[in-house]
Amino acid sequence: SIKILVIDHSADDAELVLRELARAGYSVSSRRVDTREGLLEALEAERWDLALCDYSMPSLDALSALAVVRERGGGIAENAERNSSERKNGQRNYPNCPATR
């Protein structure tokens, strides 16, 4: 099972991503957070394989969230999606991670 930390203010959007991964045959366990406090708690509570982060959220911006993940996430893979054709400030895609292929 791939353990995915979803950083997104929209439960519906997070569910869509997780549903697509399940439909593609991946076994996924996940947790969704949308605040810095929730993110810190999730990173302390468990070890995650992948963090998926919405770029634009009302209470936590993606760059701040990814800085926390990089600092405290123990080297987990991260992906911040601004839109499908544009990335900036060092967000990375992980084509070799099973969950992002």
C-alpha angles and dihedrals in degrees: 000000000000113000109217126188107205114202103195137123092216116078088190093055092047091050091051092055093047092046091053092050090050091047089053088056102260121140104224135183115187150170127204122215131176105180135062090243092052091048093051091048093049093049091050094045099051146009111247130204096204139010119207115193133191109226098220120044130153098230104029130026120220097241092055091045093050091047088057091047091050092047099044107014099088095237099308118164115259135195126187115190117206092162135317096268103037134063129164145171097033104304107154138208117218106210091174094055108099092225094056101044 
